[in-house]
Amino acid sequence: MSSVSHDTLPLARPVLGAREEELVLEVLRSGQLSLGPRLAEFEQAFAARVDAPFASAVSSGTAGLHLALRAVGVSDGDEVITSPFSFVASANVAVYERARPVFADIDPVTLNLSVDAAAAAVTSRTTALLPVHIFGYPCDIAGFEALGLPIVEDACEALGAVHVDGVPVGGRGHPAVFGFYANKQLTTGEGGMVTLSSQAMKERIDSERNQGRAPDMDWLDHDRLGYNYRLSDIACALGLAQLERLDSLLEGRARVASLYGSVLGAIEGLSLPCPESGGNRRGWFVYVVQLPRGVDRDSVVRALGSRGIPSKPYFPAVHLMSYYREQFGHRDGEFPVCEDVAARSIALPFFPEMAEGQVEMVASALADVLEPDRRTSG
Ligand SMILES: Cc1ncc(COP(=O)(O)O)c(C=O)c1O
């Protein structure tokens, strides 16, 4: 079958092979499926990869963000400043602690939380900043650091990204949280990792992910409130195998992004992901474009779908989701940059092994689909 078959093009596809099978089978044969040796091994290898002193593996990126917010002291009635242009989890985790997620608008180029907008949103109740490295592009972390508040980095989409000063995302010293869902740069099916520079924070997170049990305590001893946010040894084995091939996974994504950049550049009015600037390096996660203004996005998604090309509006603005409107009184127009970008963005098929022909097929379909639409919209 041709690798450019219309029937088989997915939006995302993990790369899994013999090494994943080997390491997972080893765990299955060992009989120790959780809290075994693969956990610490995966944590240490991951921490080394992003130049962080410590890492704690957790059951999801969301779980990691939740525990990281608790670790920096967020609690009842606090405010956490974050981006409205993100996956909903980065705001939800503040709500888990009965804190208020306070949104601030995004930078129109990087699509990351704007430092100036965040600074303007700080109040006496602000306990933490939760910037997101959206679509794997490093946020202006030095700018956030200058605001002098605890930071939790949502790096769920940013494995492989590097800050302007050459420090890998995750190695800056703040708790930074990575996600390993199936569409991520590295996947364990479900899973996450918190990278840390504080041993005390690691001990707290390790205890809270395990029902509040300290390492020296017995099976049913618990001295604080905890959760079951553990990552199994099966998942850690998968993660170790993925980590071994991470360079090639990242290179594959960067190659596909570069192909997209060269073929989509010709489509008038289409905004592509911002180029890397000033030494910032993106850890490519998705390929999201913003359609020209005036184009009916739903009809573009449908027309691409009818040609066998999946695409998705990505991301909707979090503050305009019904839960956030109802709970916090948000309304249209509050964050105009985010709302404009959110209304025009679609994610195109994107995965490390995507063939050049597949990228060209997506680009030519998008060009075709946009032409009549733009004629009818004037
Ligand atoms: C920006 C961002 N934050 C948080 C998460 C949550 O991660 P998970 O799905 O592993 O809980 C994701 C995952 O998609 C994400 O993209």
PDBQT file of the ligand as one rigid body, heavy atoms in Angstrom, charges set to zero:
ROOT
HETATM    1  C1  LIG A 401      -0.325  22.163  27.385  1.00  0.00    +0.000 C 
HETATM    2  C2  LIG A 401      -0.769  20.899  28.065  1.00  0.00    +0.000 A 
HETATM    3  N1  LIG A 401      -0.938  20.903  29.390  1.00  0.00    +0.000 NA
HETATM    4  C3  LIG A 401      -1.332  19.820  30.053  1.00  0.00    +0.000 A 
HETATM    5  C4  LIG A 401      -1.585  18.627  29.396  1.00  0.00    +0.000 A 
HETATM    6  C5  LIG A 401      -2.080  17.467  30.190  1.00  0.00    +0.000 C 
HETATM    7  O1  LIG A 401      -1.356  16.296  30.023  1.00  0.00    +0.000 OA
HETATM    8  P1  LIG A 401      -2.064  14.867  30.204  1.00  0.00    +0.000 P 
HETATM    9  O2  LIG A 401      -3.017  14.678  29.085  1.00  0.00    +0.000 OA
HETATM   10  O3  LIG A 401      -0.902  13.915  30.178  1.00  0.00    +0.000 OA
HETATM   11  O4  LIG A 401      -2.742  14.875  31.518  1.00  0.00    +0.000 OA
HETATM   12  C6  LIG A 401      -1.424  18.565  28.007  1.00  0.00    +0.000 A 
HETATM   13  C7  LIG A 401      -1.680  17.317  27.294  1.00  0.00    +0.000 C 
HETATM   14  O5  LIG A 401      -2.175  17.188  26.250  1.00  0.00    +0.000 OA
HETATM   15  C8  LIG A 401      -1.030  19.737  27.315  1.00  0.00    +0.000 A 
HETATM   16  O6  LIG A 401      -0.910  19.745  25.983  1.00  0.00    +0.000 OA
ENDROOT
TORSDOF 0
